[in-house]
Amino acid sequence: MGYDSLALERVGSTREVPMIEVQFSVPDGSVGHVEWHVVAILVIDGPHLEIQGDPDFAEVRDIEVLDVETGQSVTFDADPERWARNLPQAFRSGDLVCEVVTDSSADAIRESGAIAAGA
């Protein structure tokens, strides 16, 4: 799979349905230091999966990932949100890495904690 860089533009929205955004990046060391280039973004919105960038990443939906908290295997079809949150565990080689860059339910938990702490 050849990767091209992806130009990104983030659009904010207020949502009640948990939404998770996972970003895939590849290193480029040809410039004397390592630069990371985003090649794909997955947006998981309930049972819906949107792919931005390289369309070959549609196949990632078939990957079974390990939930490190429970030790169980998780698939997209069984639990899309838990699958997305654990997806970075499957891509740790350094050649292709991914990270959860947006998790609206985690943001909501942090906000409610901050309100309670400030009260």
N, CA, C and O of each residue as an XYZ file, in Angstrom:
476
protein
N       0.846     -1.154      0.000
C       0.000      0.000      0.000
C       0.902      1.230      0.000
O       1.680      1.411      0.936
N       0.820      2.076     -1.016
C       1.588      3.314     -1.061
C       0.824      4.414     -0.346
O      -0.399      4.499     -0.457
N       1.529      5.243      0.374
C       0.865      6.275      1.153
C       1.236      7.643      0.617
O       2.407      7.922      0.358
N       0.250      8.483      0.454
C       0.465      9.879      0.122
C       0.040     10.697      1.321
O      -0.805     10.255      2.100
N       0.604     11.869      1.487
C       0.204     12.734      2.587
C      -1.206     13.232      2.348
O      -1.670     13.335      1.212
N      -1.869     13.534      3.436
C      -3.249     13.981      3.388
C      -3.314     15.384      3.954
O      -2.854     15.628      5.069
N      -3.876     16.299      3.205
C      -4.087     17.653      3.723
C      -5.334     17.618      4.598
O      -6.378     17.113      4.188
N      -5.213     18.159      5.802
C      -6.298     18.065      6.768
C      -6.914     19.409      7.069
O      -6.236     20.436      7.106
N      -8.201     19.378      7.281
C      -8.905     20.537      7.778
C      -9.917     20.024      8.784
O     -10.772     19.206      8.447
N      -9.827     20.494     10.004
C     -10.722     20.043     11.051
C     -11.929     20.947     11.127
O     -11.810     22.172     11.123
N     -13.086     20.332     11.197
C     -14.314     21.091     11.338
C     -14.926     20.697     12.672
O     -15.197     19.520     12.908
N     -15.142     21.665     13.537
C     -15.715     21.375     14.851
C     -17.224     21.241     14.766
O     -17.872     21.833     13.902
N     -17.771     20.450     15.677
C     -19.219     20.314     15.759
C     -19.582     19.927     17.184
O     -18.775     19.344     17.908
N     -20.785     20.254     17.569
C     -21.265     19.820     18.875
C     -22.143     18.615     18.638
O     -23.049     18.656     17.806
N     -21.881     17.535     19.367
C     -22.547     16.266     19.127
C     -22.961     15.642     20.434
O     -22.313     15.841     21.462
N     -24.040     14.887     20.398
C     -24.421     14.093     21.553
C     -24.028     12.640     21.359
O     -23.797     11.933     22.339
N     -23.946     12.176     20.112
C     -23.545     10.810     19.807
C     -22.023     10.759     19.894
O     -21.349     11.596     19.295
N     -21.461      9.785     20.634
C     -19.997      9.698     20.705
C     -19.386      9.529     19.310
O     -19.854      8.724     18.504
N     -18.352     10.291     19.052
C     -17.639     10.234     17.783
C     -16.158     10.105     18.106
O     -15.644     10.778     18.999
N     -15.483      9.239     17.375
C     -14.061      9.003     17.589
C     -13.347      9.192     16.261
O     -13.810      8.723     15.222
N     -12.217      9.883     16.306
C     -11.412     10.111     15.116
C     -10.039      9.496     15.347
O      -9.357      9.809     16.323
N      -9.646      8.614     14.430
C      -8.359      7.931     14.513
C      -7.523      8.357     13.311
O      -7.986      8.316     12.171
N      -6.291      8.765     13.581
C      -5.405      9.281     12.539
C      -4.246      8.314     12.307
O      -3.594      7.883     13.258
N      -3.990      7.975     11.044
C      -2.878      7.117     10.656
C      -1.779      7.984     10.048
O      -2.039      8.835      9.197
N      -0.542      7.752     10.501
C       0.598      8.529     10.008
C       1.758      7.608      9.657
O       1.891      6.509     10.196
N       2.597      8.087      8.734
C       3.816      7.372      8.353
C       4.993      8.326      8.514
O       4.857      9.532      8.312
N       6.163      7.770      8.884
C       7.344      8.623      9.026
C       8.025      8.867      7.685
O       7.978      8.032      6.781
N       8.653     10.023      7.581
C       9.472     10.350      6.419
C      10.791     10.879      6.952
O      10.862     11.994      7.469
N      11.829     10.074      6.823
C      13.138     10.463      7.324
C      14.065     10.971      6.242
O      15.262     11.127      6.482
N      13.545     11.232      5.063
C      14.398     11.628      3.947
C      14.901     13.064      4.048
O      15.765     13.465      3.268
N      14.389     13.830      4.973
C      14.777     15.235      5.083
C      15.817     15.475      6.173
O      16.079     16.623      6.532
N      16.416     14.406      6.706
C      17.426     14.541      7.734
C      16.879     14.398      9.139
O      17.645     14.190     10.079
N      15.589     14.504      9.297
C      14.913     14.253     10.565
C      13.546     13.650     10.233
O      13.094     13.712      9.089
N      12.916     13.087     11.208
C      11.644     12.398     10.952
C      10.488     13.392     10.976
O      10.299     14.140     11.935
N       9.733     13.372      9.905
C       8.482     14.122      9.836
C       7.366     13.110      9.671
O       7.529     12.117      8.962
N       6.251     13.347     10.308
C       5.104     12.441     10.235
C       4.079     13.008      9.288
O       3.708     14.179      9.374
N       3.616     12.147      8.361
C       2.620     12.551      7.378
C       1.341     11.751      7.599
O       1.369     10.522      7.664
N       0.232     12.455      7.712
C      -1.062     11.803      7.880
C      -1.493     11.234      6.536
O      -1.525     11.944      5.531
N      -1.825      9.940      6.529
C      -2.228      9.287      5.284
C      -3.708      8.918      5.276
O      -4.297      8.722      4.213
N      -4.307      8.825      6.461
C      -5.732      8.498      6.523
C      -6.290      8.893      7.878
O      -5.584      8.921      8.886
N      -7.564      9.194      7.868
C      -8.301      9.476      9.100
C      -9.574      8.653      9.048
O     -10.287      8.649      8.045
N      -9.848      7.959     10.137
C     -11.105      7.233     10.268
C     -11.978      8.007     11.242
O     -11.524      8.405     12.315
N     -13.209      8.215     10.870
C     -14.177      8.842     11.761
C     -15.236      7.793     12.058
O     -15.965      7.351     11.170
N     -15.307      7.405     13.326
C     -16.263      6.392     13.764
C     -17.366      7.119     14.502
O     -17.132      7.740     15.538
N     -18.550      7.038     13.970
C     -19.705      7.745     14.511
C     -20.800      6.717     14.725
O     -21.601      6.453     13.828
N     -20.832      6.130     15.934
C     -21.748      5.017     16.169
C     -21.341      3.870     15.262
O     -20.169      3.494     15.238
N     -22.281      3.303     14.513
C     -21.949      2.178     13.627
C     -21.417      2.611     12.256
O     -21.178      1.768     11.391
N     -21.231      3.916     12.057
C     -20.794      4.432     10.765
C     -19.289      4.689     10.768
O     -18.728      5.181     11.748
N     -18.650      4.346      9.650
C     -17.213      4.550      9.477
C     -16.985      5.391      8.234
O     -17.390      5.013      7.135
N     -16.331      6.540      8.414
C     -15.969      7.403      7.297
C     -14.454      7.381      7.174
O     -13.743      7.478      8.175
N     -13.962      7.255      5.947
C     -12.523      7.218      5.700
C     -12.142      8.447      4.893
O     -12.701      8.711      3.829
N     -11.181      9.188      5.418
C     -10.646     10.350      4.716
C      -9.205     10.015      4.353
O      -8.435      9.566      5.203
N      -8.842     10.231      3.100
C      -7.488      9.910      2.665
C      -7.462      8.631      1.852
O      -8.346      8.394      1.029
N      -6.453      7.810      2.080
C      -6.223      6.587      1.317
C      -7.401      5.619      1.459
O      -7.662      5.132      2.558
N      -8.118      5.331      0.360
C      -9.286      4.451      0.433
C      -8.959      3.007      0.796
O      -9.859      2.254      1.165
N      -7.686      2.599      0.699
C      -7.301      1.246      1.088
C      -7.514      1.004      2.579
O      -7.554     -0.146      3.018
N      -7.651      2.059      3.352
C      -7.860      1.910      4.784
C      -9.255      1.383      5.120
O      -9.544      1.121      6.287
N     -10.111      1.226      4.131
C     -11.423      0.616      4.373
C     -11.256     -0.796      4.914
O     -12.108     -1.282      5.657
N     -10.162     -1.457      4.544
C      -9.905     -2.826      4.999
C      -9.591     -2.902      6.488
O      -9.687     -3.981      7.073
N      -9.220     -1.792      7.118
C      -8.899     -1.809      8.542
C     -10.123     -2.212      9.372
O      -9.987     -2.692     10.497
N     -11.302     -2.015      8.813
C     -12.539     -2.385      9.497
C     -12.587     -3.881      9.832
O     -13.268     -4.288     10.774
N     -11.864     -4.693      9.063
C     -11.864     -6.144      9.263
C     -10.873     -6.608     10.330
O     -10.847     -7.789     10.676
N     -10.069     -5.700     10.846
C      -9.050     -6.069     11.837
C      -9.693     -6.258     13.204
O     -10.465     -5.422     13.674
N      -9.354     -7.371     13.822
C      -9.776     -7.656     15.193
C      -8.700     -7.106     16.114
O      -7.520     -7.399     15.925
N      -9.088     -6.306     17.117
C      -8.100     -5.701     18.012
C      -8.305     -6.215     19.431
O      -9.373     -6.710     19.790
N      -7.261     -6.082     20.213
C      -7.298     -6.519     21.602
C      -7.672     -5.347     22.496
O      -7.046     -4.289     22.428
N      -8.686     -5.526     23.333
C      -9.032     -4.542     24.353
C      -8.106     -4.805     25.528
O      -8.242     -5.821     26.210
N      -7.164     -3.899     25.772
C      -6.144     -4.137     26.785
C      -6.723     -4.166     28.199
O      -6.129     -4.773     29.090
N      -7.864     -3.527     28.421
C      -8.472     -3.528     29.750
C      -9.137     -4.854     30.078
O      -9.090     -5.307     31.222
N      -9.763     -5.486     29.075
C     -10.515     -6.717     29.324
C      -9.807     -7.971     28.827
O     -10.128     -9.078     29.260
N      -8.844     -7.806     27.918
C      -8.176     -8.952     27.321
C      -9.002     -9.615     26.232
O      -8.619    -10.670     25.727
N     -10.126     -9.018     25.862
C     -11.008     -9.581     24.836
C     -10.664     -9.017     23.460
O     -10.169     -7.897     23.335
N     -10.941     -9.822     22.431
C     -10.836     -9.346     21.056
C     -12.093     -8.558     20.727
O     -13.196     -8.922     21.135
N     -11.910     -7.472     19.982
C     -13.032     -6.607     19.630
C     -13.026     -6.386     18.128
O     -11.970     -6.166     17.535
N     -14.191     -6.442     17.514
C     -14.331     -6.145     16.089
C     -15.148     -4.863     15.923
O     -15.871     -4.443     16.826
N     -15.011     -4.258     14.747
C     -15.793     -3.060     14.446
C     -17.284     -3.366     14.540
O     -18.044     -2.596     15.127
N     -17.701     -4.490     13.962
C     -19.123     -4.817     13.934
C     -19.697     -5.059     15.329
O     -20.858     -4.738     15.583
N     -18.900     -5.618     16.229
C     -19.389     -5.925     17.577
C     -19.507     -4.676     18.456
O     -20.482     -4.523     19.191
N     -18.512     -3.783     18.379
C     -18.491     -2.596     19.243
C     -17.590     -1.542     18.596
O     -16.405     -1.460     18.922
N     -18.142     -0.734     17.680
C     -17.324      0.211     16.918
C     -16.512      1.180     17.778
O     -15.361      1.469     17.454
N     -17.087      1.679     18.858
C     -16.385      2.666     19.686
C     -15.220      2.035     20.447
O     -14.124      2.595     20.479
N     -15.450      0.882     21.055
C     -14.376      0.210     21.791
C     -13.283     -0.232     20.819
O     -12.097     -0.156     21.143
N     -13.676     -0.693     19.632
C     -12.727     -1.079     18.592
C     -11.835      0.115     18.223
O     -10.614     -0.020     18.139
N     -12.445      1.266     18.006
C     -11.690      2.458     17.604
C     -10.720      2.899     18.693
O      -9.589      3.281     18.394
N     -11.146      2.853     19.942
C     -10.280      3.277     21.043
C      -9.079      2.345     21.220
O      -8.039      2.771     21.723
N      -9.211      1.091     20.816
C      -8.124      0.115     20.959
C      -7.320     -0.080     19.683
O      -6.320     -0.797     19.696
N      -7.724      0.530     18.596
C      -7.049      0.371     17.313
C      -5.560      0.748     17.365
O      -4.759      0.069     16.721
N      -5.150      1.790     18.093
C      -3.716      2.107     18.130
C      -2.839      0.962     18.640
O      -1.655      0.906     18.307
N      -3.390      0.056     19.435
C      -2.610     -1.089     19.923
C      -2.187     -2.017     18.783
O      -1.196     -2.736     18.903
N      -2.933     -2.003     17.685
C      -2.640     -2.884     16.550
C      -1.598     -2.285     15.600
O      -1.087     -2.987     14.728
N      -1.279     -1.001     15.759
C      -0.354     -0.320     14.849
C       0.733      0.382     15.658
O       0.683      1.595     15.860
N       1.719     -0.396     16.119
C       2.770      0.167     16.958
C       4.158     -0.053     16.378
O       5.153      0.160     17.072
N       4.246     -0.472     15.130
C       5.551     -0.846     14.554
C       6.446      0.351     14.270
O       7.669      0.211     14.272
N       5.880      1.503     14.029
C       6.670      2.673     13.656
C       6.615      2.969     12.174
O       6.851      4.103     11.758
N       6.302      1.950     11.361
C       6.161      2.169      9.918
C       4.809      2.801      9.600
O       4.691      3.598      8.669
N       3.817      2.447     10.360
C       2.474      3.004     10.252
C       1.930      3.052     11.671
O       1.791      2.018     12.324
N       1.629      4.234     12.139
C       1.113      4.363     13.500
C      -0.245      5.048     13.453
O      -0.560      5.784     12.518
N      -1.029      4.789     14.471
C      -2.296      5.486     14.558
C      -2.524      5.943     15.982
O      -1.997      5.369     16.935
N      -3.317      6.982     16.103
C      -3.668      7.489     17.414
C      -5.083      8.027     17.382
O      -5.557      8.513     16.354
N      -5.748      7.935     18.518
C      -7.070      8.527     18.666
C      -6.829     10.007     18.908
O      -6.226     10.383     19.913
N      -7.296     10.852     17.991
C      -7.079     12.286     18.115
C      -8.325     13.020     18.611
O      -8.232     14.147     19.098
N      -9.489     12.380     18.488
C     -10.734     12.949     18.997
C     -11.571     11.817     19.558
O     -11.742     10.779     18.919
N     -12.084     12.024     20.745
C     -13.012     11.068     21.357
C     -14.020     11.902     22.129
O     -13.741     12.347     23.242
N     -15.182     12.112     21.544
C     -16.155     13.019     22.145
C     -16.655     12.535     23.499
O     -17.004     13.357     24.348
N     -16.701     11.241     23.722
C     -17.151     10.780     25.039
C     -16.075     11.042     26.084
O     -16.409     11.346     27.229
N     -14.800     10.937     25.735
C     -13.723     11.258     26.673
C     -13.715     12.755     26.956
O     -13.459     13.170     28.086
N     -13.994     13.575     25.932
C     -14.069     15.020     26.134
C     -15.195     15.355     27.098
O     -15.048     16.217     27.964
N     -16.319     14.669     26.941
C     -17.463     14.926     27.818
C     -17.155     14.521     29.253
O     -17.562     15.209     30.189
N     -16.443     13.415     29.436
C     -16.071     12.965     30.775
C     -15.120     13.974     31.410
O     -15.277     14.319     32.581
N     -14.123     14.457     30.639
C     -13.192     15.460     31.170
C     -13.914     16.737     31.555
O     -13.635     17.320     32.603
N     -14.860     17.186     30.695
C     -15.587     18.415     30.984
C     -16.427     18.284     32.239
O     -16.468     19.209     33.050
N     -17.103     17.151     32.418
C     -17.937     16.985     33.598
C     -17.075     16.898     34.848
O     -17.478     17.368     35.912
N     -15.884     16.299     34.731
C     -14.956     16.234     35.863
C     -14.441     17.605     36.225
O     -14.289     17.926     37.403
N     -14.167     18.427     35.205
C     -13.652     19.766     35.456
C     -14.715     20.626     36.122
O     -14.397     21.440     36.989
N     -15.964     20.459     35.731
C     -17.040     21.221     36.345
C     -17.203     20.818     37.807
O     -17.353     21.672     38.681
N     -17.173     19.517     38.064
C     -17.328     19.040     39.435
C     -16.167     19.494     40.309
O     -16.369     19.843     41.472
N     -14.967     19.493     39.769
C     -13.784     19.888     40.538
C     -13.806     21.385     40.822
O     -13.306     21.834     41.853
N     -14.387     22.160     39.903
C     -14.405     23.608     40.080
C     -15.581     24.093     40.898
O     -15.647     25.275     41.234
N     -16.506     23.220     41.225
C     -17.713     23.636     41.955
C     -17.443     23.833     43.417
O     -18.352     24.182     44.170
